[in-house]
């Protein structure tokens, strides 16, 4: 079985502010960049505007560098070389500015003065219509909101160890990421993430000055913010049960097609963003995996 790592949807500010990396035990083991909200990131799916690209290699052996603006908080930086031939061929045909989506692995680079820079090594880069970019913004905003809530819950427990978090209902990988984040970065500045969420949502609404009900000025510690978890007809455990059942029903041998899974989940009252979050949680628990980008399979 070759389970793929979760492709996280997160804003550039959260990714770029990460500085702690967990190296794989050997060449084939995955490495992770741990963000300040506790996400253990190996792969990402990002979308935005490719604002610039540059071939810093040669015509015979190109090596592309690019910048993708995410609209909400800043820029992602990508590096495409000879070991990503598909992505290299794709970026060569795209002229900035263009709406693009990128799936790739996260890499870090430390300078001599111990600063950390984060970049993405794309597996695929494709053109997308603007409405797909808007959907990604909603997904990333919802994902950041969920992680902020989960961090708040972790901080409210008093003692943050993997055992106490798991007993409180967190997945093993999620608990590990939260503990590491708090050890390495201390409590996150929640104002930064609320501002990113608000900027992202305002950017895709007709009235950019609309009051979204989020505080403009908030305390540094998420536990002091009154955030109501997203409501829905089913709680997380119910949604997990529904998704596991749908995965069995829709499995065509190589897994359940994501588009059909999204359609069936929506009929069950589970939005595409909730499906993404529940799928990530099930992958963290080792119950499902991605045989490829468009399929999910139950283990």
NUPA-461545 format. One record per residue (C-alpha): residue in one letter; residue number from 1; x, y, z. Coordinates in Angstrom, 3 decimals. Example, Ala and Ser with C-alpha at 12.3 -4.5 7.8 and 13.67 -1.06 7.14 Angstrom:
<atoms>
ATOM|A|1|12.300|-4.500|7.800
ATOM|S|2|13.670|-1.060|7.140
</atoms>
This chain:
<atoms>
ATOM|X|1|0.000|0.000|0.000
ATOM|X|2|1.380|3.410|-0.957
ATOM|X|3|-0.743|5.826|1.067
ATOM|X|4|-0.308|9.443|0.093
ATOM|X|5|0.070|12.160|2.691
ATOM|X|6|-2.787|14.605|3.234
ATOM|X|7|-2.636|17.587|0.844
ATOM|X|8|-3.266|20.463|3.261
ATOM|X|9|-5.210|23.574|2.244
ATOM|X|10|-3.692|26.443|4.205
ATOM|X|11|-2.815|30.082|3.675
ATOM|X|12|0.721|31.147|2.856
ATOM|X|13|1.204|33.054|6.114
ATOM|X|14|0.704|29.896|8.191
ATOM|X|15|3.025|27.869|5.977
ATOM|X|16|5.726|30.527|5.684
ATOM|X|17|5.842|31.208|9.437
ATOM|X|18|6.594|27.553|10.191
ATOM|X|19|10.193|26.844|11.164
ATOM|X|20|10.157|23.421|12.821
ATOM|X|21|10.727|20.383|10.620
ATOM|X|22|10.536|16.714|11.548
ATOM|X|23|12.936|14.782|9.342
ATOM|X|24|12.057|11.282|8.169
ATOM|X|25|14.015|8.435|9.725
ATOM|X|26|15.284|7.358|6.292
ATOM|X|27|15.111|8.431|2.656
ATOM|X|28|11.670|6.913|2.102
ATOM|X|29|10.114|8.203|5.334
ATOM|X|30|8.092|11.432|5.057
ATOM|X|31|9.289|14.690|6.585
ATOM|X|32|6.904|17.242|8.070
ATOM|X|33|6.853|20.975|8.600
ATOM|X|34|4.856|21.762|11.754
ATOM|X|35|2.861|25.016|11.620
ATOM|X|36|2.001|27.250|14.558
ATOM|X|37|-1.547|25.854|14.572
ATOM|X|38|-0.273|22.289|14.798
ATOM|X|39|-0.658|21.086|11.208
ATOM|X|40|1.975|18.452|10.347
ATOM|X|41|2.462|19.259|6.674
ATOM|X|42|4.163|17.037|4.129
ATOM|X|43|2.059|17.938|1.065
ATOM|X|44|-0.139|20.917|0.211
ATOM|X|45|-2.759|21.873|-2.335
ATOM|X|46|-2.574|25.613|-2.964
ATOM|X|47|-4.305|27.907|-5.422
ATOM|X|48|-3.805|31.505|-6.446
ATOM|X|49|-2.268|33.737|-9.080
ATOM|X|50|1.076|32.768|-10.558
ATOM|X|51|2.505|36.284|-10.584
ATOM|X|52|5.996|35.469|-11.802
ATOM|X|53|8.234|32.626|-12.913
ATOM|X|54|11.916|32.391|-13.787
ATOM|X|55|14.086|29.697|-15.301
ATOM|X|56|17.247|29.731|-13.189
ATOM|X|57|18.575|26.645|-14.972
ATOM|X|58|19.274|26.190|-18.665
ATOM|X|59|17.139|25.633|-21.746
ATOM|X|60|18.247|21.982|-21.809
ATOM|X|61|17.739|21.453|-18.085
ATOM|X|62|15.323|24.104|-16.787
ATOM|X|63|14.847|24.843|-13.113
ATOM|X|64|11.827|27.021|-12.482
ATOM|X|65|11.151|29.318|-9.584
ATOM|X|66|7.750|30.917|-9.148
ATOM|X|67|5.586|32.999|-6.863
ATOM|X|68|1.874|32.311|-6.261
ATOM|X|69|-0.257|34.930|-4.514
ATOM|X|70|-2.987|33.440|-2.328
ATOM|X|71|-5.073|36.663|-2.061
ATOM|X|72|-5.550|36.316|1.704
ATOM|X|73|-2.147|36.557|3.335
ATOM|X|74|0.832|36.549|0.987
ATOM|X|75|2.757|34.340|-1.419
ATOM|X|76|3.758|30.726|-1.860
ATOM|X|77|7.146|30.033|-3.427
ATOM|X|78|7.634|27.065|-5.739
ATOM|X|79|10.736|25.338|-7.138
ATOM|X|80|10.439|22.934|-10.078
ATOM|X|81|13.427|20.948|-11.296
ATOM|X|82|14.318|17.882|-13.335
ATOM|X|83|12.890|15.520|-10.724
ATOM|X|84|9.419|16.966|-11.376
ATOM|X|85|9.238|16.564|-15.165
ATOM|X|86|5.442|16.785|-15.352
ATOM|X|87|5.283|19.976|-13.316
ATOM|X|88|8.262|21.422|-15.234
ATOM|X|89|6.498|20.839|-18.552
ATOM|X|90|3.295|22.389|-17.179
ATOM|X|91|4.840|25.553|-15.765
ATOM|X|92|6.801|26.130|-18.963
ATOM|X|93|3.484|26.527|-20.811
ATOM|X|94|1.880|28.935|-18.317
ATOM|X|95|2.475|32.653|-18.714
ATOM|X|96|1.924|34.883|-15.660
ATOM|X|97|-0.384|36.228|-14.465
ATOM|X|98|-2.571|33.110|-14.414
ATOM|X|99|-4.834|31.328|-11.969
ATOM|X|100|-3.165|28.041|-10.999
ATOM|X|101|-3.472|25.177|-8.542
ATOM|X|102|-0.428|23.301|-7.261
ATOM|X|103|-0.107|19.998|-5.464
ATOM|X|104|3.324|19.397|-4.053
ATOM|X|105|5.627|18.606|-1.169
ATOM|X|106|6.876|21.182|1.293
ATOM|X|107|10.572|21.840|1.651
ATOM|X|108|12.528|24.062|4.055
ATOM|X|109|15.846|25.865|3.716
ATOM|X|110|17.834|27.296|6.626
ATOM|X|111|20.166|30.238|6.117
ATOM|X|112|23.499|30.722|7.864
ATOM|X|113|21.796|33.018|10.389
ATOM|X|114|19.276|30.244|11.185
ATOM|X|115|16.275|31.727|9.366
ATOM|X|116|13.903|29.215|7.777
ATOM|X|117|12.360|29.604|4.334
ATOM|X|118|9.567|27.334|3.162
ATOM|X|119|8.894|26.428|-0.467
ATOM|X|120|6.793|23.950|-2.413
ATOM|X|121|8.138|21.349|-4.834
ATOM|X|122|5.168|20.781|-7.178
ATOM|X|123|3.999|17.367|-8.339
ATOM|X|124|1.406|19.035|-10.595
ATOM|X|125|0.639|22.616|-11.577
ATOM|X|126|-2.452|23.366|-13.647
ATOM|X|127|-4.460|26.351|-14.824
ATOM|X|128|-7.778|26.812|-13.058
ATOM|X|129|-10.804|29.084|-13.517
ATOM|X|130|-11.314|31.863|-10.995
ATOM|X|131|-14.257|30.091|-9.345
ATOM|X|132|-11.985|27.152|-8.415
ATOM|X|133|-9.625|29.607|-6.769
ATOM|X|134|-12.564|30.967|-4.765
ATOM|X|135|-13.480|27.446|-3.648
ATOM|X|136|-9.904|26.889|-2.488
ATOM|X|137|-10.038|30.139|-0.504
ATOM|X|138|-13.201|28.927|1.249
ATOM|X|139|-11.580|25.547|1.951
ATOM|X|140|-8.415|27.165|3.338
ATOM|X|141|-10.422|29.607|5.471
ATOM|X|142|-12.563|26.819|6.904
ATOM|X|143|-9.471|24.701|7.568
ATOM|X|144|-7.721|27.573|9.401
ATOM|X|145|-10.880|28.251|11.408
ATOM|X|146|-11.085|24.590|12.421
ATOM|X|147|-7.426|24.453|13.470
ATOM|X|148|-7.830|27.636|15.511
ATOM|X|149|-10.796|26.086|17.305
ATOM|X|150|-8.910|22.850|17.918
ATOM|X|151|-5.938|24.789|19.283
ATOM|X|152|-8.330|26.654|21.595
ATOM|X|153|-9.746|23.344|22.806
ATOM|X|154|-6.239|21.957|23.400
ATOM|X|155|-5.245|25.022|25.419
ATOM|X|156|-8.392|24.731|27.534
ATOM|X|157|-7.363|21.270|28.760
ATOM|X|158|-4.685|22.654|31.038
ATOM|X|159|-2.165|19.917|30.250
ATOM|X|160|-1.138|19.438|26.634
ATOM|X|161|0.297|15.963|26.157
ATOM|X|162|-0.488|13.499|23.392
ATOM|X|163|-2.296|11.232|25.856
ATOM|X|164|-4.514|13.989|27.276
ATOM|X|165|-5.385|15.295|23.800
ATOM|X|166|-6.201|11.830|22.464
ATOM|X|167|-8.414|11.178|25.502
ATOM|X|168|-10.164|14.477|24.721
ATOM|X|169|-11.038|13.274|21.214
ATOM|X|170|-8.099|14.413|19.091
ATOM|X|171|-6.578|12.092|16.484
ATOM|X|172|-3.065|10.762|17.136
ATOM|X|173|-1.403|12.813|14.382
ATOM|X|174|-3.383|15.920|15.322
ATOM|X|175|-2.418|15.548|18.992
ATOM|X|176|1.239|15.106|18.052
ATOM|X|177|1.194|18.240|15.878
ATOM|X|178|-0.467|20.376|18.548
ATOM|X|179|1.973|19.290|21.245
ATOM|X|180|4.971|20.001|19.011
ATOM|X|181|3.562|23.393|17.961
ATOM|X|182|3.043|24.491|21.558
ATOM|X|183|6.524|23.281|22.542
ATOM|X|184|8.237|25.004|19.612
ATOM|X|185|6.195|28.198|19.215
ATOM|X|186|4.122|28.602|22.409
ATOM|X|187|0.507|29.813|22.072
ATOM|X|188|-0.193|31.209|18.577
ATOM|X|189|-1.223|34.785|17.893
ATOM|X|190|-4.829|34.125|16.964
ATOM|X|191|-5.329|37.668|15.628
ATOM|X|192|-3.132|36.828|12.644
ATOM|X|193|-5.285|33.869|11.604
ATOM|X|194|-8.595|35.634|12.188
ATOM|X|195|-7.358|38.517|10.046
ATOM|X|196|-6.347|36.095|7.274
ATOM|X|197|-9.740|34.411|7.358
ATOM|X|198|-11.529|37.749|7.274
ATOM|X|199|-9.356|39.096|4.446
ATOM|X|200|-9.917|35.926|2.433
ATOM|X|201|-13.689|35.968|2.784
ATOM|X|202|-13.949|39.697|2.124
ATOM|X|203|-11.843|39.334|-1.018
ATOM|X|204|-14.370|37.006|-2.651
ATOM|X|205|-17.522|38.858|-1.582
ATOM|X|206|-19.097|41.662|-3.648
ATOM|X|207|-18.971|44.015|-0.641
ATOM|X|208|-15.447|43.879|0.721
ATOM|X|209|-16.389|45.986|3.757
ATOM|X|210|-19.054|43.563|4.948
ATOM|X|211|-19.108|42.813|8.684
ATOM|X|212|-18.383|39.102|9.041
ATOM|X|213|-18.833|39.106|12.802
ATOM|X|214|-15.148|38.435|13.488
ATOM|X|215|-13.304|40.649|15.990
ATOM|X|216|-10.940|43.188|14.445
ATOM|X|217|-8.745|43.242|17.545
ATOM|X|218|-8.365|40.073|19.593
ATOM|X|219|-6.209|38.754|22.384
ATOM|X|220|-3.120|36.738|21.567
ATOM|X|221|-4.359|33.527|23.155
ATOM|X|222|-7.062|31.616|21.244
ATOM|X|223|-8.682|30.525|24.527
ATOM|X|224|-9.820|34.116|25.065
ATOM|X|225|-11.734|34.224|21.778
ATOM|X|226|-15.352|33.256|21.632
ATOM|X|227|-15.529|31.065|18.541
ATOM|X|228|-18.460|28.779|17.996
ATOM|X|229|-17.505|25.589|16.143
ATOM|X|230|-19.141|25.175|12.745
ATOM|X|231|-22.628|23.831|13.210
ATOM|X|232|-24.240|21.081|11.199
ATOM|X|233|-26.773|18.304|11.342
ATOM|X|234|-24.130|15.752|12.318
ATOM|X|235|-21.241|15.893|14.744
ATOM|X|236|-17.729|14.813|13.727
ATOM|X|237|-18.194|11.171|14.732
ATOM|X|238|-21.453|10.899|12.774
ATOM|X|239|-19.815|12.426|9.710
ATOM|X|240|-16.882|10.022|9.957
ATOM|X|241|-19.289|7.079|10.022
ATOM|X|242|-21.128|8.423|6.966
ATOM|X|243|-17.915|8.973|4.997
ATOM|X|244|-16.604|5.496|5.833
ATOM|X|245|-19.879|3.989|4.648
ATOM|X|246|-19.788|6.000|1.411
ATOM|X|247|-16.195|4.947|0.761
ATOM|X|248|-17.238|1.298|0.905
ATOM|X|249|-20.244|1.877|-1.345
ATOM|X|250|-18.344|3.892|-3.952
ATOM|X|251|-15.088|1.910|-4.070
ATOM|X|252|-14.414|1.013|-7.709
ATOM|X|253|-11.350|-1.075|-6.923
ATOM|X|254|-8.837|1.755|-6.667
ATOM|X|255|-10.951|3.708|-4.215
ATOM|X|256|-13.941|6.061|-4.255
ATOM|X|257|-13.874|8.864|-6.878
ATOM|X|258|-13.723|12.178|-5.038
ATOM|X|259|-16.283|13.926|-7.262
ATOM|X|260|-18.859|11.183|-6.653
ATOM|X|261|-17.960|11.102|-2.962
ATOM|X|262|-18.536|14.869|-2.747
ATOM|X|263|-21.917|14.532|-4.474
ATOM|X|264|-23.079|11.738|-2.174
ATOM|X|265|-21.713|13.466|0.945
ATOM|X|266|-23.582|16.651|0.050
ATOM|X|267|-26.789|14.630|-0.213
ATOM|X|268|-26.089|13.473|3.361
ATOM|X|269|-25.749|17.074|4.547
ATOM|X|270|-21.931|17.170|4.534
ATOM|X|271|-20.388|20.120|2.667
ATOM|X|272|-17.248|19.818|0.550
ATOM|X|273|-15.243|21.632|3.234
ATOM|X|274|-16.554|19.323|5.964
ATOM|X|275|-15.754|16.335|3.739
ATOM|X|276|-12.158|17.559|3.381
ATOM|X|277|-11.755|18.014|7.129
ATOM|X|278|-13.316|14.647|7.969
ATOM|X|279|-11.206|12.924|5.301
ATOM|X|280|-8.050|14.482|6.762
ATOM|X|281|-9.054|13.330|10.249
ATOM|X|282|-9.664|9.779|9.004
ATOM|X|283|-6.258|9.768|7.277
ATOM|X|284|-4.639|10.961|10.506
ATOM|X|285|-6.276|8.009|12.277
ATOM|X|286|-4.964|5.602|9.627
ATOM|X|287|-8.465|4.600|8.489
ATOM|X|288|-8.338|5.906|4.892
ATOM|X|289|-5.662|6.938|2.402
ATOM|X|290|-5.304|8.593|-1.011
ATOM|X|291|-4.174|6.069|-3.665
ATOM|X|292|-4.021|9.130|-5.948
ATOM|X|293|-5.261|12.716|-6.015
ATOM|X|294|-8.817|11.977|-7.145
ATOM|X|295|-9.592|8.899|-5.072
ATOM|X|296|-9.993|7.997|-1.415
ATOM|X|297|-9.853|4.429|-0.170
ATOM|X|298|-10.780|2.825|3.135
ATOM|X|299|-8.041|0.778|4.801
</atoms>
